[in-house]
Amino acid sequence: MDNDLAPGPLLSLTLDAATRVLSANLAHDTRFPRIDALWLREQLGAAGYAELRIRPDAIKGLIARYNAGQSVEAVEIAECADAMLEVEVAADGLSAELTLTPAKGGRPATKAELLGLLAARGIVEGVLVDEINRAIAKGQANRLVIARGREAVPGEDGWLERLLPETPARVPNVRPCGRTDFRDFGEILVVQEGEGLMRRHPATRGEDGRNVLGQPIAPKPGRDVRFASGLRGTRTAAEDPDLLVAACDGQPVEVRDGIIVEPIYTVDSVNMATGNIDFDGTVRVRNDIQAGMSVRASGDIEVGGVVEPATLEAGGNIIVRGGVMGGLGGKTAGKDFSAVAIRCDGSFTATYAQQARITAGDSIFIDDLAMQCQLVARNHIRVGNQRRGHIIGGMACANLSIHARVIGAHNRIRTELEIGADTALSQAVQAKAQERDIQENKLLDVGKLLNFADRNPGKVTSEMLSRAELAAAALSTGIEALRNEEEALRFRLELAQQARVNVEQTVFEGVTVSMGERSLRIPQVLAASTIRLADQGLGVFPLEDDSHFDEPQKPGGESARRR
């Protein structure tokens, strides 16, 4: 091996057994006026000292003095270095990392030394023995996780369980495309006093965690939920405060964070003998409502017979088993009933309607005939099921669709239809977006405070930090709700652009269809047709198969008004 080394001056190396420091003596040899670091390292390797930790400054000094023509005596150029163990615990205490610097001519690290260091640091939880064994065998490691704590398991949020059976909607089911699934409306669900309505399941605390030092970590408890205050017609059970029961007989209506019970007021007929009815709940009329009377209810109104020119107002649905006769365009028995109207926040259903003014917060369903009526619905107007399905004269306005078998008549009677007319939707979308931006900016400000507190422990009081965390949670929940509401409004806007009039059999001359500023007058009798937005305004198309629009409609109408 000596023959393989580059020639040079005589280098004498001495390792002090006590200090474990390597010294070098180098007499200047004129035959070799210069040396370099490569030559010196080759000499150290040949002498068996390649693994020692070199002292760079001493090496540079030795080379410089020799190249300046001087001899060098007893210069300490290297040393034996034992392996170094460093263990760092993460700020959250959930992990510990090992940095193992390998030995340089000294003693390697042992498992016993590392375990002793962990014990000295108090690291007792989640020690990863396999990782330790691999690191010791390899002789080095860089920020290797050798202990891992157990994170706390956050608690589950409380929730409310409805104890009542699910009941089908008491109006025909209409999809966004305008298709209708007619079915029996069923009876009003009635509960008895003391019957269980809803059970509250409290939030759970969660499970404690433990850091690598063996110290417990408290979990984040789940958010509790409470029954809303002021749930009329209900109370909590005396023996079980988590059970909501009916305080009276009536119709249960699910609202946010609870259920209310609307009393049901039942009469045979509404006439001069009973007087007008104004009831906080649901009204059921077994027979007819006479002309000139009024019925107002915060819940539903159900009529088993015929409604003569009268005023009906409901916070829910209105269902008329017979028909409705209004007073538009004429007088009955010398009395002017042109001001009477039917209004509901939900849907309206009847067999027929004549000269009636009807406004529905959801949809209008008429089985047989709508003659000279004013019909306004937020979603759909559907005329026709088992019977004729005619719209003759008057006005019908719906945001999403108008569907009938026949529209207009042979005598060219003026019939006006309006679709996609909910002009307040765009304004509502903008308002929701602006409100969401405001809340997101507030959340950003709170987030800055929380980040500052995280980076600067102790500079923010625990009380202020707790308030900031609660505010952040509340803002996040509110922003998510606003985003969902905005998405639902945008969905309705998209549906409004697809609004259409569907005629299954005939549409007569004299019918006018409008959508915003666009208007189309039917010039001649047409067969089954669809009238909708086209490239150049409203257009008439063959009756379309609109099954590709069959998607569940976003929540609204009945459930929304209850909340």
Order of alpha helices (4+ residues) and beta strands (2+ residues): beta-beta-alpha-beta-alpha-beta-beta-beta-alpha-alpha-beta-beta-beta-beta-beta-beta-beta-beta-beta-beta-beta-beta-beta-beta-beta-beta-beta-beta-beta-beta-beta-beta-beta-beta-beta-beta-beta-beta-beta-beta-beta-alpha-alpha-beta-beta-beta-beta-beta-alpha
